């Protein structure tokens, strides 16, 4: 999971909310004017997230209805306060389908489907089972609130599993954390979004193998270790952003951190 930075809301959403302040998500999609705002919202979220799912970092560049949807981090059904969370731009994220579509191309789908749900599809399952608070702020990390630096996730290269980075978690505090420490918050985020399901771990392993192949090719071309890492950092991060950004960031280590810092990375 990487930091997500999204700029000002689309004017079409602002105008629709002004006219229909109590609208539900379904009503917005079914309304002619609302449908225009809905499509623009989807496009803007995906575009500003660099075409990555805000939770697992698979590609959602196509913005197709079977590849991408809008997640409301705070439940849009919450009526406890006089606020319509449904139309709150700051409450929206673009996410993948979380392995819920059987006909999606590999590597984003794997049987058995139920065990390989992730992201908001798995988050909803955890909420329904009582394993996660419906109002999940502070129980899992909102991608908009994760720091750009340092990287809080560690990668187990042999399996593709994400783990909390103990060293980095010890020096970072996340506001409104409901857990005893940052490490517990990161671990619960991984668990409640099922970011270590086989489907995602295998996809990360393919990224790791690709990086190692590229390192070998660069060595064979006469590049030393440092030159190879600098070349790969430029190759991967000059696009915004590569699929499984955090996996690549981890594999390139301090070279990635220096590159991202030098280029002003903020999400």
C-alpha positions as CSV (number, residue, x, y, z in Angstrom):
1,X,0.0,0.0,0.0
2,X,1.3,3.4,-1.0
3,X,0.3,6.9,-0.1
4,X,-2.6,8.3,-2.1
5,X,-2.8,12.0,-2.9
6,X,-5.9,13.2,-4.6
7,X,-6.5,16.9,-5.6
8,X,-9.6,19.0,-5.5
9,X,-12.9,17.4,-6.3
10,X,-14.5,17.6,-9.7
11,X,-16.9,20.5,-10.3
12,X,-19.5,18.1,-11.6
13,X,-19.6,16.3,-8.2
14,X,-19.7,19.6,-6.3
15,X,-22.7,20.7,-8.4
16,X,-24.5,17.5,-8.1
17,X,-24.1,17.5,-4.3
18,X,-25.4,21.1,-4.2
19,X,-28.6,20.1,-6.1
20,X,-29.0,16.7,-4.4
21,X,-27.4,16.8,-1.0
22,X,-29.1,13.6,0.3
23,X,-28.5,11.5,-2.8
24,X,-27.5,7.9,-2.4
25,X,-24.8,6.3,-4.6
26,X,-27.4,4.4,-6.6
27,X,-29.5,7.5,-7.1
28,X,-26.4,9.3,-8.4
29,X,-25.6,6.6,-10.9
30,X,-29.2,6.4,-12.1
31,X,-29.6,10.1,-12.5
32,X,-28.7,11.6,-15.9
33,X,-26.7,14.4,-14.5
34,X,-25.4,12.3,-11.6
35,X,-24.2,9.6,-14.0
36,X,-21.9,12.2,-15.7
37,X,-20.5,13.2,-12.2
38,X,-20.1,9.5,-11.3
39,X,-18.1,8.7,-14.5
40,X,-15.9,11.7,-13.9
41,X,-15.3,10.8,-10.3
42,X,-14.2,7.2,-11.3
43,X,-11.9,8.6,-14.0
44,X,-10.3,11.3,-11.7
45,X,-9.7,8.9,-8.8
46,X,-8.1,6.3,-11.0
47,X,-6.0,8.9,-12.8
48,X,-4.8,10.7,-9.7
49,X,-3.9,7.4,-8.1
50,X,-1.7,6.6,-11.0
51,X,-3.9,3.8,-12.2
52,X,-3.3,1.7,-9.2
53,X,-5.8,0.1,-6.7
54,X,-5.4,2.2,-3.5
55,X,-5.1,-1.0,-1.4
56,X,-3.2,-3.7,-3.3
57,X,-1.6,-1.7,-6.1
58,X,-2.8,-3.8,-9.1
59,X,-3.5,-1.9,-12.2
60,X,-6.9,-0.3,-12.8
61,X,-5.7,1.9,-15.7
62,X,-8.6,0.8,-17.9
63,X,-11.1,2.2,-15.4
64,X,-13.5,-0.4,-16.8
65,X,-16.6,-1.3,-14.7
66,X,-15.2,-4.9,-14.3
67,X,-11.7,-3.7,-13.2
68,X,-12.4,-0.7,-11.1
69,X,-14.9,0.7,-8.6
70,X,-15.2,3.5,-6.0
71,X,-14.6,2.6,-2.4
72,X,-16.0,4.7,0.4
73,X,-13.5,4.3,3.2
74,X,-16.0,5.5,5.8
75,X,-19.3,3.6,5.2
76,X,-21.6,5.6,3.0
77,X,-24.5,4.1,5.0
78,X,-23.6,5.9,8.2
79,X,-26.4,8.2,9.2
80,X,-25.2,8.9,12.7
81,X,-24.3,12.5,11.8
82,X,-25.8,15.0,9.4
83,X,-23.3,14.3,6.7
84,X,-23.7,12.5,3.5
85,X,-20.6,10.3,3.3
86,X,-21.7,9.0,-0.1
87,X,-20.9,12.3,-1.8
88,X,-17.8,13.2,0.2
89,X,-14.9,13.4,-2.2
90,X,-12.4,13.0,0.6
91,X,-14.1,9.7,1.4
92,X,-13.6,8.1,-2.0
93,X,-10.8,5.8,-3.3
94,X,-10.5,3.9,-6.6
95,X,-10.0,0.2,-6.0
96,X,-9.8,-3.0,-8.0
97,X,-12.5,-5.7,-7.9
98,X,-10.6,-7.6,-5.2
99,X,-10.7,-10.9,-7.0
100,X,-14.5,-10.9,-7.1
101,X,-14.8,-11.3,-10.9
102,X,-14.2,-14.8,-12.1
103,X,-13.6,-13.8,-15.7
104,X,-10.8,-11.4,-15.0
105,X,-7.5,-12.3,-16.7
106,X,-4.7,-13.7,-14.6
107,X,-2.8,-12.8,-12.5
108,X,-5.6,-10.9,-10.8
109,X,-7.9,-13.9,-10.4
110,X,-7.2,-17.3,-8.9
111,X,-9.3,-20.2,-7.7
112,X,-10.7,-20.7,-5.1
113,X,-12.2,-17.2,-5.5
114,X,-13.5,-16.9,-1.9
115,X,-10.0,-17.3,-0.4
116,X,-8.5,-14.8,-2.8
117,X,-10.8,-11.9,-2.2
118,X,-8.9,-8.8,-1.2
119,X,-9.2,-5.0,-0.8
120,X,-12.7,-3.7,-0.3
121,X,-14.3,-7.0,-1.2
122,X,-12.5,-8.6,1.7
123,X,-12.9,-5.6,3.9
124,X,-16.7,-5.8,3.5
125,X,-16.5,-9.5,4.4
126,X,-14.6,-8.7,7.6
127,X,-17.1,-6.0,8.6
128,X,-20.0,-8.4,8.0
129,X,-18.3,-11.1,10.2
130,X,-17.7,-8.6,13.0
131,X,-13.9,-8.8,12.6
132,X,-13.6,-5.2,11.6
133,X,-15.4,-2.1,12.8
134,X,-17.7,-0.7,10.2
135,X,-16.3,2.7,10.9
136,X,-12.8,1.4,10.2
137,X,-10.8,4.7,10.7
138,X,-7.9,3.9,13.0
139,X,-8.4,0.1,12.7
140,X,-6.9,-0.1,9.2
141,X,-4.8,2.5,7.4
142,X,-6.5,4.9,5.0
143,X,-4.1,5.2,2.0
144,X,-4.6,9.0,2.1
145,X,-3.0,9.0,5.6
146,X,-0.1,6.7,5.2
147,X,3.2,8.7,5.2
148,X,5.1,9.0,1.9
149,X,8.3,8.2,3.9
150,X,9.4,5.9,5.4
151,X,8.0,2.8,3.8
152,X,6.0,0.9,6.5
153,X,5.7,-2.4,4.7
154,X,8.4,-5.1,4.5
155,X,8.4,-7.7,1.7
156,X,9.2,-11.4,2.2
157,X,11.0,-12.0,-1.1
158,X,10.7,-15.8,-1.0
159,X,6.9,-15.7,-0.7
160,X,5.7,-12.3,-1.9
161,X,4.1,-11.7,1.5
162,X,3.8,-8.2,3.0
163,X,4.7,-7.7,6.7
164,X,5.1,-4.6,8.9
165,X,8.5,-3.1,8.7
166,X,9.4,-3.2,12.4
167,X,12.2,-0.7,12.3
168,X,10.2,1.9,10.4
169,X,7.0,1.3,12.3
170,X,8.8,2.1,15.5
171,X,9.6,5.6,14.4
172,X,6.2,6.6,12.9
173,X,2.9,7.4,14.6
174,X,-0.4,7.3,12.7
175,X,-3.0,9.8,13.9
176,X,-6.1,8.2,15.5
177,X,-4.5,4.8,15.6
178,X,-6.9,2.4,17.6
179,X,-4.1,-0.2,18.1
180,X,-1.3,-0.2,20.7
181,X,1.3,0.8,18.1
182,X,1.9,1.4,14.4
183,X,3.1,-2.1,13.8
184,X,-0.2,-3.6,14.9
185,X,-2.1,-1.1,12.7
186,X,-0.1,-2.1,9.7
187,X,-0.5,-5.8,10.4
188,X,-4.3,-5.4,10.9
189,X,-4.5,-3.5,7.6
190,X,-2.8,-6.4,5.8
191,X,-5.1,-8.9,7.5
192,X,-8.4,-7.0,7.0
193,X,-7.7,-6.4,3.3
194,X,-6.2,-9.9,2.8
195,X,-3.2,-8.4,1.1
196,X,-1.4,-11.7,1.5
197,X,-3.9,-13.9,-0.4
198,X,-2.2,-16.3,-2.8
199,X,-3.4,-14.4,-5.8
200,X,-1.5,-11.2,-4.7
201,X,1.5,-13.0,-3.4
202,X,2.0,-14.9,-6.7
203,X,1.6,-11.6,-8.6
204,X,4.3,-9.9,-6.4
205,X,6.6,-12.9,-6.9
206,X,6.4,-12.3,-10.7
207,X,7.4,-8.7,-10.1
208,X,10.3,-9.8,-7.9
209,X,11.5,-12.3,-10.5
210,X,11.2,-9.6,-13.3
211,X,13.4,-7.2,-11.3
212,X,16.0,-9.9,-10.7
213,X,16.1,-10.8,-14.4
214,X,16.5,-7.1,-15.2
215,X,19.4,-6.8,-12.7
216,X,21.1,-9.8,-14.4
217,X,20.7,-8.3,-17.9
218,X,22.2,-5.0,-16.7
219,X,25.1,-6.8,-15.0
220,X,25.8,-8.7,-18.3
221,X,25.9,-5.3,-20.1
222,X,28.7,-4.3,-17.8
223,X,26.8,-2.2,-15.2
224,X,27.9,-2.4,-11.6
225,X,25.4,-3.0,-8.8
226,X,24.8,0.7,-8.1
227,X,24.4,1.6,-11.7
228,X,21.9,-1.3,-12.2
229,X,19.8,-0.1,-9.3
230,X,19.8,3.5,-10.5
231,X,18.8,2.4,-14.0
232,X,16.0,0.3,-12.6
233,X,14.7,3.0,-10.3
234,X,14.5,5.4,-13.2
235,X,12.9,2.8,-15.5
236,X,10.2,1.8,-13.0
237,X,9.4,5.1,-11.3
238,X,9.4,7.5,-14.2
239,X,5.9,6.1,-14.9
240,X,3.3,7.1,-12.5
241,X,2.9,4.5,-11.0
242,X,4.1,0.9,-11.7
243,X,1.9,-2.0,-10.7
244,X,2.9,-3.3,-7.2
245,X,4.8,0.0,-6.5
246,X,5.6,-1.0,-2.9
247,X,7.1,-4.4,-4.0
248,X,9.4,-2.5,-6.5
249,X,10.2,0.1,-3.9
250,X,11.3,-2.6,-1.4
251,X,13.3,-4.6,-3.9
252,X,15.3,-1.5,-5.0
253,X,15.9,-0.5,-1.4
254,X,17.8,2.7,-0.6
255,X,18.2,3.5,-4.3
256,X,14.4,3.7,-4.6
257,X,14.1,5.8,-1.5
258,X,16.7,8.2,-2.8
259,X,15.1,8.4,-6.3
260,X,11.6,9.0,-4.8
261,X,12.9,11.6,-2.4
262,X,14.8,13.4,-5.2
263,X,11.8,13.5,-7.4
264,X,9.5,14.8,-4.6
265,X,7.4,11.8,-4.2
266,X,4.3,12.5,-2.0
267,X,1.9,9.8,-3.4
